[in-house]
Amino acid sequence: MLPWTQWRNKSQSSLTAAQVLLDNDKPVEAASRAYYAAYQMTTAVLLKLRLEPRSDYGNWSHHETVEM
């Protein structure tokens, strides 16, 4: 499992990529990157709160993240 800081960094990178895509008239692709930025930041926050993901996967599913 990545530490929360790496999830935060991944989120920031995904958000930057989303902006680049949006600036280049790729709104569908930008929305996908923005979604992953939100998922990655939520994962970072959950880890920062010292919550534990499922050990068999090392992270939460997207559905579980929404519920958390």
Order of alpha helices (4+ residues) and beta strands (2+ residues): alpha-alpha-alpha
